[in-house]
């Protein structure tokens, strides 16, 4: 009897101690919500502070799948300064945490980097827990003066809320949105980030770091189809470079015969150049084409036909004397048999190949 009483007393003490320690740790953390700042801080978008990639006014202008995908935070990130040695990120998402061909860390994870004004980048590995509230804990962070943190958001999920926490003795300041002219990418699942293992390894993310320029990711998985509402929206952005990478979603010759693709490309080029005559436009072949070692003749034919069509349209534009129009081939991207998860969607190797090719083309365009 006495033994049981003592055991129960010890259990009560343990629970009390645990609750005390939990509440004490919780009290020692200051949480910062980016949506509660007095100025916009969410980078990689063309609208005011929000987790969504398209403004509310477009909800009734685009197809429902496009609107749903625009809620995904692909390409969005925060930049902040902090002297914290430990940073915690907690947030909730609305969709499934993973997909059969893409891990939770890419679909629903965050990714923390740091950089200085000389273009030197560092990366922080985090301990993560994918539960009702997703948490990432970055510990033992090296102190490097002048470093700015960059926190990439999930590629294929929508964020309900997000907070960044540091010890009460540490400081954290979100940086306002970069005022540089951005690169705008209109594309498919490949540009949205499928199937990178981490948000920072999507080719658009790597590309943005390579050229030290903000990138706005307007890629919609399965739905990058050069549609008028998205073209009109992009035409309102004063960009440094427009990238049209939609051929992977225009592969059906029944739904998208050559003449229809020609019409859509010409509409986009005309609208962009009417507004921003000197802004370069980069057209891109299907990155999966040109790989003679892929043992799927039907897929190869679709990829190669798509690439041939956009190449033909590019040559026609050049023949008409259209200025500031550029072209990236699948051979320049150079994906091989080790570059994808399924013959089309890049793995991390394929993402790096994309980023390298886009970076090289960027410097060719801007001759630097």
N, C-alpha and C positions, 0 to 999 in steps of 0.2 A: 504493500500500500504506500509506504513512505517512499519506496524506490520509484513507484509510478508518479507520485506527486513531484519528486525531484526531476524526473524526466520531463514531465509536463512543464515545470518551471523553466527548465533549460530550453525547451522548445520555444516558450514564450519570449525568453531573453534573446534567442537567436533571431526570431521573426522581428522583434522590436529593433535589434541591432541592424538587421538587413534593411528595414524600412527607413531607419535613421540615416544609414549610409546612402541609400538610394536617393532620398530627399535632399541630403546634403550635397551629393554630386550634381543632382538636378539644379539645386540652387546656385551652384558655382558656375553654371554655364549661362552665358548671355546669348540669346537667339536673335538672329537678324532675318527679317522677311523682306525680300527684294521688292515685293509689290507694295510695301508700306513706306518706301522711300519718297522723298519730296520731288524726285527727278527720275526720269526713266533710266533703268540700269540693265535691263535684259537686252543683251546684244544679239545680233544675227537676225533681226527682223526689221520690217519696213513700217512698223506702226508703233503706237504708244505702248507703255509697259503692260505686257500681257504674256501669258505662256503660249497663246495660240499664234499661228503664223499668218493668218489672214484676218483682216478687220471684220467686225460684225456686219458691216453693210454688205459684205459679199456672200453672206449665208444663203440668200435667195437667188444669187446670180450664178453660183456654181452647182454642179451636181452633188448630191448628198455624199457619195464616197469621197469626193474631193474635200468637202467641208469637214467630214469626220477626220480625214488624214491631216488636215490643216491644224487640228488640235494637238497632234504630235509635236514634240518640241525639237525635232531634228534641226541641228545646226545652231540652236540657241545656247547662250552661255552667259555667265556672269564673270566680271573681272573685279578684283578687289585687292586691297593691300591689307596685310595683317602681320603682326609679330608673334602670332600664336604658334606654338609647337605642336598643337593638336587642334584639328578642325573636324567638326562633326556635321554631316549633312543629313537631314531627315526630310522625308516627303512622302506623299501618297500619289499613286497613279490610278488611272481609271480602267485600264485594260489588262489582259493576260501578261504575266511577267516575262514570258519567253515564247518562242516559236519553234517548230520542229527543226528548222535549219539555222536558228540564230539564238545565241544564249541570252539569259537574263541580263548579263552585264552590258550587252549591246542594246537590247530591246528596251530595258527599263533602268539601266544603271546610269551613274554619273561618272565623270572622269576629271581628275584634277591635275593641272599643269601649272608651271610658273615660268615667267619670262622676264627678260630685261629689255632695255631700249636698244640693245645691240643685236637682238634677234637670237639670243641664246635661250634654249628651252630646257626645263627640267620637268620630271614627272613624279607624281606621288602615288605609291601603291596604297590601296585602302582595304580595310576589313569591312565586308558588307554583309548585310542580313536582309533577305528579300521576304518580308512579311507584310502584314496589313499596312504598316508604316515601314518604308524602306529606309535603312540607315547605312551610311558610309562613315567610317572613322579613319581619319588620316593622322597618324601619330609620328612622333620623333622627327618632325619637320625641321630640316636644316635652316638655320638663319642665314639669309643672303640679302644683304642690303640692296635696295633698288628693285627687288623682284616683285612682279605683279602676278597674282594668282588668276588662273582662268579655269572655271568650272563648267564643263560641258554638260548639257541636259540629255535625257533619254532620246534615242533615235526613233523608236517605234511605239512610244506610249505617250499618254497625255498626263500632265502633272496637275493635280488638284491644288496643292499648296506645297511650298518648299521653304525650309529655313536652314540657315547656316549658323552653327554654334561654336563659340570659342570660350575659353576660360574667362571669368570676370576680370581677371588681371590683364588680359590681352586686349588688343584693339582690332577692329575690323571696319573697313570703310569701302563700300561699293563704289566703283568708278562709273561715271556717267557714260552714256553711249558714245562710242567712237564716232567722230564727225567726218572721218574720211569717206570719200565716195566708195560704196561697196561693190563687190562683184555679185551679180545676181545669177543664180543657177536655177533654171526651169528644167526639171527632169523627172526620172522614174524612181523605182525602188532602189536602183543602184546609187543614184545621187542622194536619195533620202538617207542611205546608210546601210542598206542590206547587202552583205551580212557581216558587218564589222563586229569584232568581239567587244569593243569599247567605243563609246561615242567619239572620243578623240582620234580614233583610227578610221572614221569615215573619210573618204577621199576629200570631201569638201573641207573637213576640219584640218586635215594635213596640209592641203593646198593653201588655206587661209594662213596657217602658221608659216608656211614656206615663203609666202609673198608679203607677209605682214600687212594684210589688207582684210577688212571685214568681208565675210561671205554670207549672203542671205540665201538660205536653202529653201527654195520653193519647188521641191521634188515631192511627188505624190505616188506612192507605191501602186503600180498598175494603172495609174490615171494621169501620167504625164503625156498629154495628147495634143499639145499646142492649141488649147481651147481659148476662144476669144475673151472670156472674163479674166482669165489669168494673164493673157497677153496685155489686156487693157490695164490691169493692175501693175504689171511690171513696167509698162510704159510711163507710169507716174513716178518711177523711182529714178532719181538722178544718179545713175550708176557709172562706175569706172569701166565695167565690162559686162555685157550680157552673154550668158552661155545657154544655148538651146541644145539639150541632150535628151531628146524625147523619142528617138527612134526605137528603143527597146519596147515601147508601148504602142508602136504603130506598125507592128509586124504583120497584121492580117491584111492581105490584099483584098479580101472581100469587104471588110469594114473600112479599110483605108487604102484605096487604090492610089496609084502614083499621083494622079491629078489632084486628089484631095490633099495629099501631103504637100504638094507644090503650092496649092492655094493657102494652106495654113502657114507654111514657112514664109511665103511672100507677104502675107498679112502681118506677121510678126515683124519682119525686117522693115516693112514700110512704116508701121506704127512707131517702132523704136527710133527710126531715123527721122521721122517727121518731128519728133520731140527733141531728140538728141543726135543731131547729124554726125557729130564727131566721136560718138561712143562706139567702140568696136563691138562687133557681134561675132561670136564663135559658134559655128555649127559643128556637131559631133556625130561621127558614124556610130553604129551599134558596136559597143566595145567587145561583144562576143564574136564578132565576125572575123574572118581571116585566120582562124585557127584550124589548120589542116589536120591536127592530131586529135580533134574531138570526134569520137566515133558515134555520131548521131547525124545522119545525112539530112534528115528533115529540119532539125534545128539549125544546122549549118546553112542550109539553103535560105531559111527565113532570115537569119542574121546577115548573110551576105547580100541578099536582095534589098533588105532595108538600108544597108550601107551604100549599095550602088545607087539607090534612089536619091538619098540625101547628097551624095557626091555629084550626081547629075544636076541637081537643083543648084548646088553651090557654083558649079561651072557656068550654069545659065546666068546666075546673078552677076558673076564676074564678067561674063560676055556682054551683059547689059551695061557695064560700067559702074555697078554698085560699089561704093567705096566702104572702107572700114569693115569688110566682111572677111572672116578667117575660117579655117577648117582644121579639124583634128581627126585623123584616121584611126581605125582600130589597130593598124600596124604600129602606129606611134604609141598607142596605149600598151600594146604588146602582151596581153594576157595569154598565158599558156595553160597546160593541163593541171597545174598546181595552183591556179589563181582563183578558182571558184568553188562554191559548195555544191553547185548543181548544173554547171555548164554555162550559167548566166550571171548569177549574183556573186560578186567578188568576196573572197575571204580577205584576211588581212594582207596577204601577199598581193592580191588583185587590187585592193584599195591603195596600196603603196604604188603599184604600177600606174594606176589612174592618176594619183596625185603627182607623181613624177612627170608624167606626160603633160598634164595641165599646167604644171609649173614651168616646164620648158617652153610650152606654147605661149604662156603669159609673158615671159621675158622676150620671146621673139616679137610679140605684138608691141610691147612697150620698149623694145630695143635697149635693154639695160643689161 
